[in-house]
Amino acid sequence: MIWFQKLSTTEKRTFVATFGGWALDALDFMVFTFVISTLMTVFQISKGQAGMLATVTLLSSAIGGWLGGVLADRYGRVRILQGTILWFATCTALIGFAQNYEQILVLRAIQGLGFGGEWAVGSVLMGEMVRTEYRGRVVGTVQSGWAVGWGLAAILYTVLFTVLPQDLAWRALFWVGVLPAGMVFFIRKNIPEPDLFLRARERAQRESKKVSLAAIFAPELLKTTVLTALLCTGVQGGYYAITTWLPTLLKTERHLSVIGTGGYLMVIIAGSFVGYLVGAFLTDRLGRRSNLLIFAVLSGLSIYIYTQINLSNSEMLIMGFPLGLAASGIFSGMGAYLTELFPSGVRASGQGFAYNFGRGIGALFPSLVGYLAKGSGLAMAIGIFAGGAYFLVLITALMLPETRRREIS
């Protein structure tokens, strides 16, 4: 983290804002994974229906990310970032008041619009604000905020489900989701628009150009758009296939208690945090593609061992660390890579579409895992879909160019 001392005041404030916003968004999103089994009991729903609650958020986030990117290219990164955070936080808190499965489904769908937009806009903001020599490690370290938020969700789950009755505890977890709204005040006061964006907007105004939804599908950008979308599908499909169902796997097939499940998850989350930092370092040291290839292989191996080999509970506890490290380290280079692959005028649009297209298709994986688990078991279903996802990462990463040290404009 020596590089942090070398950042300007504006770069540091932008880092704090995007790191904190992403951590709190992770808190909001990951609380759902802890209450899946509770919701199945309370509302008498199947694993397939529970998986759909995860899928619908990710599907709508694909739309939210693309639209959020287009709006950010038109009106500014900072303004749209504030709106997405408020939207996401409000919807999360409202889920705590839901009275049936259908209400949760609708609120999760609406929630996804803000969730998708927040990452797309925040990642571009950070990528444009920081200088080239530190871009990979800075944007990658911002990703580690997800592990912090995930860890907070695990702690809150353990505490609330220990001290409150189940019917109230799951609602309280969602009510905590209003916290990210506080980040808006910090962003409004301390974060300016990046100079790169302001110059690009001035050029567009002089040339009377407006950003359209179709701009990223122009012939000169089509290959980049398609390959990055497939790359993001593999990265996120593998991640969501395992993280969505992991608490349920530990609780229902390993029969761990609330405290036991929380303990196992904290080991995985610790590995996740380290993975983000290691990936952030490697993406600047070895390159964006090398980081993706290394962690795709490590993720596939870790998931195979964790889900397909008959481990003891102690061995599963130990394996949780490399599992979390590999599945999260692969994300560290994504933000900088996408920022460098798309030109300034459509950077947020392209990055928002690619990342959230991957999230949308990857969103199908939790539901498919849930349905496949009926016949093959949850561990086997997770292994099949996650393994296929990381194989897709290997193929697409090899087809894209390396962008390390690329100056953006």
Phi, psi and omega per residue, in radians:
M1 nan 0.231 3.115
I2 -1.028 -0.580 -3.123
W3 -1.020 -0.482 -3.082
F4 -1.081 -0.626 -3.137
Q5 -1.171 -0.383 -3.099
K6 -1.555 -0.101 3.135
L7 -1.341 2.664 3.056
S8 -1.275 2.946 3.133
T9 -1.039 -0.754 3.135
T10 -1.130 -0.732 3.109
E11 -1.081 -0.721 3.135
K12 -1.132 -0.767 -3.141
R13 -1.127 -0.677 3.101
T14 -1.139 -0.686 3.081
F15 -1.055 -0.839 -3.138
V16 -1.042 -0.760 -3.102
A17 -1.152 -0.811 -3.106
T18 -1.270 -0.647 3.081
F19 -1.106 -0.853 -3.128
G20 -1.138 -0.720 3.117
G21 -1.101 -0.716 -3.141
W22 -1.216 -0.649 3.110
A23 -1.105 -0.771 -3.122
L24 -1.262 -0.553 3.024
D25 -1.143 -0.676 3.087
A26 -1.089 -0.725 3.082
L27 -0.988 -0.846 -3.124
D28 -1.087 -0.753 -3.065
F29 -1.307 -0.739 -3.002
M30 -1.354 -0.295 3.088
V31 -1.042 -0.516 3.136
F32 -1.077 -0.689 -3.092
T33 -1.112 -0.445 -3.125
F34 -1.414 -0.350 -3.056
V35 -1.922 0.161 -3.137
I36 -0.983 -0.886 -3.097
S37 -1.115 -0.612 3.097
T38 -1.149 -0.787 3.123
L39 -1.103 -0.635 3.102
M40 -1.075 -0.648 3.135
T41 -1.335 -0.836 -3.062
V42 -1.120 -0.772 -3.060
F43 -1.807 0.098 3.080
Q44 0.938 0.991 -3.128
I45 -2.019 2.789 -3.101
S46 -1.497 3.005 3.071
K47 -1.105 -0.645 3.108
G48 -1.087 -0.759 3.104
Q49 -1.161 -0.665 3.110
A50 -1.130 -0.725 3.091
G51 -1.086 -0.585 3.119
M52 -1.138 -0.536 3.094
L53 -1.113 -0.612 3.063
A54 -1.313 -0.714 -3.077
T55 -1.140 -0.737 -3.054
V56 -1.126 -0.610 3.091
T57 -1.138 -0.767 -3.110
L58 -1.228 -0.620 3.088
L59 -1.121 -0.822 3.135
S60 -1.195 -0.476 3.097
S61 -1.172 -0.479 3.073
A62 -1.098 -0.727 3.093
I63 -1.198 -0.784 -3.129
G64 -1.082 -0.682 3.138
G65 -1.159 -0.734 -3.141
W66 -1.159 -0.871 3.136
L67 -1.121 -0.698 3.108
G68 -1.066 -0.670 3.104
G69 -1.147 -0.764 3.116
V70 -1.078 -0.790 3.126
L71 -1.115 -0.650 3.126
A72 -1.171 -0.602 3.080
D73 -1.220 -0.476 -3.127
R74 -1.543 -0.785 -2.941
Y75 -1.984 -0.190 3.109
G76 2.132 2.527 -3.113
R77 -1.199 -0.798 -3.016
V78 -1.171 -0.777 -3.108
R79 -1.088 -0.802 -3.094
I80 -1.252 -0.575 3.092
L81 -1.039 -0.757 3.128
Q82 -1.065 -0.757 -3.124
G83 -1.119 -0.706 -3.126
T84 -1.168 -0.659 3.134
I85 -1.134 -0.790 3.126
L86 -1.083 -0.743 -3.127
W87 -1.062 -0.875 -3.069
F88 -1.121 -0.768 -3.107
A89 -1.128 -0.733 -3.127
T90 -1.119 -0.804 -3.130
C91 -1.111 -0.666 3.125
T92 -1.074 -0.805 -3.138
A93 -1.101 -0.644 -3.122
L94 -1.155 -0.499 3.123
I95 -1.043 -0.543 3.134
G96 -1.121 -0.267 3.129
F97 -1.761 -0.001 -3.071
A98 -1.102 2.536 -3.085
Q99 -1.921 -0.151 3.125
N100 -2.743 3.035 -3.092
Y101 -1.074 -0.728 -3.086
E102 -1.097 -0.689 3.123
Q103 -1.141 -0.723 3.100
I104 -1.102 -0.723 -3.128
L105 -1.042 -0.806 -3.135
V106 -1.139 -0.792 -3.119
L107 -1.155 -0.629 3.095
R108 -1.150 -0.639 3.106
A109 -1.138 -0.776 3.137
I110 -1.176 -0.683 3.116
Q111 -0.991 -0.674 -3.078
G112 -1.062 -0.511 -3.139
L113 -1.059 -0.772 3.109
G114 -1.280 -0.634 -3.137
F115 -1.065 -0.785 3.132
G116 -1.151 -0.730 -3.112
G117 -1.175 -0.608 -3.055
E118 -1.095 -0.825 -3.122
W119 -1.167 -0.793 -3.089
A120 -1.001 -0.836 -3.071
V121 -1.295 -0.773 -3.121
G122 -1.110 -0.669 -3.133
S123 -1.182 -0.739 3.101
V124 -1.129 -0.739 3.121
L125 -0.990 -0.840 -3.133
M126 -1.185 -0.728 -3.122
G127 -1.103 -0.626 3.138
E128 -1.428 -0.469 -3.063
M129 -1.381 -0.582 -3.026
V130 -1.608 2.619 -3.121
R131 -1.239 2.766 -3.005
T132 -1.001 -0.760 -3.027
E133 -1.113 -0.396 -3.123
Y134 -1.968 0.030 -2.970
R135 -1.034 -0.803 -3.085
G136 -1.070 -0.854 -3.077
R137 -1.285 -0.555 3.126
V138 -1.226 -0.898 3.139
V139 -1.135 -0.638 3.099
G140 -1.141 -0.681 3.123
T141 -1.197 -0.578 3.029
V142 -0.991 -0.662 3.117
Q143 -1.043 -0.511 -3.124
S144 -1.150 -0.277 3.035
G145 -1.014 -0.462 3.108
W146 -1.094 -0.736 3.129
A147 -1.132 -0.635 3.105
V148 -1.111 -0.811 3.109
G149 -1.123 -0.666 3.102
W150 -1.120 -0.732 3.100
G151 -1.101 -0.721 3.080
L152 -1.078 -0.683 3.111
A153 -1.103 -0.715 3.128
A154 -1.127 -0.731 3.128
I155 -1.133 -0.807 -3.140
L156 -1.097 -0.705 3.096
Y157 -1.037 -0.848 -3.111
T158 -1.080 -0.766 -3.107
V159 -1.219 -0.903 -3.045
L160 -1.150 -0.682 -3.141
F161 -1.347 -0.187 3.055
T162 -1.535 -0.662 -3.037
V163 -1.746 -0.275 -3.108
L164 -2.055 2.676 3.021
P165 -1.119 2.634 -3.048
Q166 -0.934 -0.748 -3.078
D167 -1.116 -0.449 3.122
L168 -1.690 -0.576 -3.055
A169 -1.070 -0.746 -3.097
W170 -1.174 -0.578 3.108
R171 -1.204 -0.727 -3.131
A172 -1.077 -0.619 3.105
L173 -1.039 -0.719 3.124
F174 -1.286 -0.583 3.129
W175 -1.102 -0.531 3.087
V176 -1.080 -0.344 -3.089
G177 -1.095 -0.099 3.100
V178 -1.352 -0.225 -3.064
L179 -0.976 -0.727 -3.098
P180 -1.017 -0.367 -3.137
A181 -1.019 -0.502 3.140
G182 -1.135 -0.412 3.123
M183 -1.144 -0.441 -3.087
V184 -1.057 -0.683 -3.106
F185 -1.150 -0.688 3.095
F186 -1.141 -0.778 -3.123
I187 -1.107 -0.793 -3.109
R188 -1.032 -0.640 -3.045
K189 -1.473 -0.561 -2.898
N190 -2.023 -0.250 -2.981
I191 -1.963 2.074 3.063
P192 -1.558 2.970 3.026
E193 -1.261 2.511 3.114
P194 -1.115 2.517 3.108
D195 -1.060 -0.619 3.117
L196 -1.022 -0.765 3.138
F197 -1.168 -0.762 -3.107
L198 -1.071 -0.710 3.108
R199 -1.174 -0.702 3.127
A200 -1.132 -0.678 3.133
R201 -1.183 -0.668 3.096
E202 -1.087 -0.733 3.100
R203 -1.093 -0.757 -3.133
A204 -1.106 -0.677 3.121
Q205 -1.175 -0.696 3.102
R206 -1.101 -0.639 -3.094
E207 -1.642 0.096 3.122
S208 0.984 0.719 3.110
K209 -1.788 2.454 3.045
K210 -2.118 2.489 3.118
V211 -1.262 2.236 3.120
S212 -2.019 2.845 3.122
L213 -1.116 -0.469 -3.054
A214 -1.575 -0.080 -3.023
A215 -1.042 -0.608 -3.088
I216 -1.342 -0.080 3.095
F217 -1.818 0.206 3.031
A218 -1.078 2.650 -3.048
P219 -0.894 -0.676 -3.086
E220 -1.284 -0.260 -3.118
L221 -1.996 -0.160 -2.996
L222 -1.024 -0.816 -3.115
K223 -1.061 -0.788 3.124
T224 -1.065 -0.772 -3.122
T225 -1.082 -0.806 -3.095
V226 -1.162 -0.826 -3.087
L227 -1.180 -0.693 3.117
T228 -1.187 -0.595 3.095
A229 -1.131 -0.721 3.105
L230 -1.194 -0.686 3.091
L231 -1.025 -0.817 -3.136
C232 -1.179 -0.514 3.068
T233 -1.094 -0.801 -3.139
G234 -1.148 -0.791 -3.122
V235 -1.055 -0.816 -3.050
Q236 -1.464 -0.547 3.080
G237 -1.069 -0.756 3.104
G238 -1.126 -0.739 -3.101
Y239 -1.131 -0.845 -3.083
Y240 -1.265 -0.480 3.110
A241 -1.058 -0.643 -3.097
I242 -1.659 -0.738 -3.034
T243 -1.251 -0.546 3.136
T244 -1.122 -0.676 -3.021
W245 -1.789 -0.067 -3.054
L246 -1.061 -0.835 3.103
P247 -1.035 -0.664 3.129
T248 -1.177 -0.693 3.090
L249 -1.040 -0.801 -3.121
L250 -1.170 -0.626 -3.059
K251 -1.430 -0.716 -3.027
T252 -1.628 -0.636 -3.096
E253 -1.719 -0.460 3.059
R254 -1.729 -0.192 3.070
H255 0.989 0.732 3.093
L256 -1.466 2.647 3.085
S257 -1.302 3.069 3.082
V258 -1.002 -0.834 -3.134
I259 -1.172 -0.675 3.114
G260 -1.116 -0.777 3.112
T261 -1.071 -0.792 3.120
G262 -1.062 -0.687 3.130
G263 -1.125 -0.794 3.106
Y264 -1.081 -0.740 -3.116
L265 -1.166 -0.586 3.128
M266 -1.127 -0.588 3.067
V267 -1.142 -0.765 3.113
I268 -1.113 -0.717 -3.130
I269 -1.172 -0.676 3.073
A270 -1.067 -0.761 3.067
G271 -1.083 -0.649 3.125
S272 -1.087 -0.784 -3.135
F273 -1.086 -0.796 3.105
V274 -1.097 -0.683 3.140
G275 -1.059 -0.749 3.095
Y276 -1.034 -0.775 -3.104
L277 -1.203 -0.725 3.100
V278 -1.105 -0.776 3.121
G279 -1.097 -0.669 3.116
A280 -1.093 -0.679 3.103
F281 -1.206 -0.804 -3.068
L282 -1.189 -0.558 -3.099
T283 -1.170 -0.491 3.017
D284 -1.497 -0.579 -3.072
R285 -1.378 -0.807 -3.051
L286 -1.810 -0.396 -3.103
G287 2.068 2.785 -3.085
R288 -1.161 -0.805 -3.105
R289 -1.166 -0.760 -3.136
S290 -1.033 -0.692 3.106
N291 -1.061 -0.776 3.139
L292 -1.107 -0.775 -3.098
L293 -1.150 -0.775 -3.130
I294 -1.061 -0.861 -3.053
F295 -1.325 -0.425 3.052
A296 -1.137 -0.760 3.107
V297 -1.139 -0.807 3.138
L298 -1.086 -0.671 3.138
S299 -1.145 -0.787 3.125
G300 -1.046 -0.778 3.141
L301 -1.142 -0.757 -3.108
S302 -1.114 -0.776 -3.128
I303 -1.154 -0.674 3.108
Y304 -1.055 -0.834 -3.126
I305 -1.117 -0.742 -3.042
Y306 -1.221 -0.601 -3.025
T307 -1.851 -0.396 -2.998
Q308 -1.918 -0.236 3.116
I309 -1.822 2.428 -3.083
N310 -1.334 1.543 -3.120
L311 -1.618 2.666 2.989
S312 -1.324 2.928 3.119
N313 -1.064 -0.650 3.118
S314 -1.153 -0.729 3.115
E315 -1.154 -0.649 3.101
M316 -1.141 -0.632 3.108
L317 -1.078 -0.773 -3.138
I318 -1.173 -0.750 -3.101
M319 -1.185 -0.306 -3.134
G320 -1.069 -0.564 -3.105
F321 -1.157 -0.936 3.104
P322 -1.136 -0.510 3.089
L323 -1.096 -0.850 3.125
G324 -1.147 -0.693 -3.131
L325 -1.068 -0.822 -3.069
A326 -1.230 -0.792 -3.070
A327 -1.155 -0.452 -3.113
S328 -1.714 -0.587 -3.131
G329 -1.038 -0.493 -3.129
I330 -1.151 -0.413 -3.126
F331 -1.355 -0.383 -2.960
S332 -1.050 -0.616 -3.130
G333 -1.539 -0.119 -3.009
M334 -1.138 -0.802 -3.067
G335 -1.085 -0.876 3.135
A336 -1.120 -0.686 -3.114
Y337 -1.077 -0.848 -3.124
L338 -1.171 -0.663 3.099
T339 -1.048 -0.683 -3.087
E340 -1.417 -0.365 -3.115
L341 -1.424 -0.459 -3.094
F342 -1.851 2.495 3.107
P343 -1.253 2.850 -2.965
S344 -1.040 -0.736 -3.049
G345 -1.101 -0.462 -3.128
V346 -2.214 0.384 -3.038
R347 -1.075 -0.860 -3.136
A348 -1.173 -0.659 3.123
S349 -1.109 -0.847 -3.118
G350 -1.150 -0.793 3.142
Q351 -1.153 -0.723 3.124
G352 -1.111 -0.723 3.133
F353 -1.178 -0.888 -3.056
A354 -1.056 -0.869 -3.092
Y355 -1.131 -0.702 -3.057
N356 -1.534 -0.352 2.899
F357 -1.091 -0.803 3.085
G358 -1.047 -0.681 3.106
R359 -1.164 -0.680 -3.118
G360 -1.161 -0.814 3.107
I361 -1.228 -0.718 3.072
G362 -1.066 -0.405 3.130
A363 -1.136 -0.411 3.117
L364 -1.223 -0.404 -3.039
F365 -1.097 -0.767 3.107
P366 -1.034 -0.720 3.116
S367 -1.160 -0.761 3.142
L368 -1.126 -0.669 3.061
V369 -1.069 -0.753 -3.137
G370 -1.069 -0.743 -3.134
Y371 -1.272 -0.714 3.124
L372 -1.165 -0.526 -3.105
A373 -1.098 -0.401 3.140
K374 -1.046 -0.625 -3.089
G375 -1.801 -0.566 -3.015
S376 -1.888 -0.168 -3.070
G377 1.655 2.651 -3.032
L378 -1.177 -0.721 -3.117
A379 -1.083 -0.782 3.135
M380 -1.121 -0.737 -3.129
A381 -1.091 -0.744 3.106
I382 -1.083 -0.790 -3.114
G383 -1.066 -0.718 -3.110
I384 -1.126 -0.889 -3.053
F385 -1.288 -0.678 3.131
A386 -1.186 -0.721 3.123
G387 -1.079 -0.757 3.099
G388 -1.100 -0.634 -3.130
A389 -1.123 -0.764 -3.100
Y390 -1.284 -0.421 3.022
F391 -1.172 -0.657 3.077
L392 -1.100 -0.658 3.098
V393 -1.049 -0.779 -3.130
L394 -1.025 -0.780 -3.094
I395 -1.147 -0.878 -3.053
T396 -1.234 -0.622 3.127
A397 -1.081 -0.637 3.134
L398 -1.221 -0.335 -3.103
M399 -1.650 -0.115 -3.136
L400 -1.805 2.694 -3.141
P401 -1.366 2.795 3.003
E402 -1.422 2.443 -3.090
T403 -2.168 0.128 -3.136
R404 -0.983 2.342 -3.105
R405 1.260 0.169 3.122
R406 -1.295 2.211 3.065
E407 -1.366 2.363 3.103
I408 -1.880 2.740 -3.116
S409 -2.476 nan nan
